[in-house]
Amino acid sequence: SAVISQKPSRDICQRGTSLTIQCQVDSQVTMMFWYRQQPGQSLTLIATANQGSEATYESGFVIDKFPISRPNLTFSTLTVSNMSPEDSSIYLCSVNGGAGSNTGELFFGEGSRLTVL
Amino acid sequence: AQSVAQPEDQVNVAEGNPLTVKCTYSVSGNPYLFWYVQYPNRGLQFLLKYITGDNLVKGSYGFEAEFNKSQTSFHLKKPSALVSDSALYFCAVRGLTGGGNKLTFGTGTQLKVEL
C-alpha cells in the first residue's frame, strides 16, 4: 500500500480566494486522482493527474476552476480557485499503487476539509 | 456508464450480531468491485476487493463480501459486529473496459453498531 500525505488537513477560506492542496506519496505512482466529497455525499472524481501531461478532467470540472500540477511521480497539487460556499467539501488525493501496478484498488490520503465562508 | 447503488442510507445492528451492507452495480463486462470504510474526519480505507476467482472475498477487520454475478451484487458482511465497526461504508466499481482506471462510488451506508 502507499502512504499519502495531504496538506492542509483543513482550512477555512474566504469567498473569492484560492487554495492549493498538496499531495505527497511515499512511492512513485503513475496516476494520481483527485476526488471531492461534498457534505453527506459520495466521492466524485474531479480529475486524473498524469506526470508529464495535462490532467484529464471529468464532466462538470474545468481546469480554470481546479488547476492541477503533477511535477513528478510522487507529488501533485490541486487548486480550488475563486472559491464559493458551494466548494466547501473534503478533497481527497488517491493513487492506485506503485508505477506499473494495476491492482485496481485506490489508496487515499486523509483528505483536506475546506470550509468557504 | 458504470454505476453503484447502496440502497440503505443507514444500517443499525446490535454488537455481536451479523451485519450486511448491500451493494449492487452496473458495468460493461466483468467488474472490479471494492469496499472502503471511512471513519469520522478520516480518508477512505480499503477493506477488500473482488477481481476474479472465489466469489467470497475476505478482507480487513473480519469483513467479507460475496460477489453474485447473476444479481450484480457485492454485499459486505461480517459475522459478528463490533461497536468499533461504526463508520461510513462505500462500495465502488471499476469496469475492465471503457472505465479505465476510474472508480465509481456508491452513495455510502452509515453503519451504526450499538451495545
Interface residues (C-beta under 8 A of the other chain):
Chain A: S1 I4 Q6 M31 F33 Q41 S42 L43 L45 T48 L92 S94 N96 N102 T103 G104 E105 L106 F107 F108 G109 E110 G111 R113
Chain B: Y32 F34 Y36 N41 R42 G43 L44 Q45 F46 K49 I51 F90 R94 N101 K102 L103 F105 G106 T107 G108
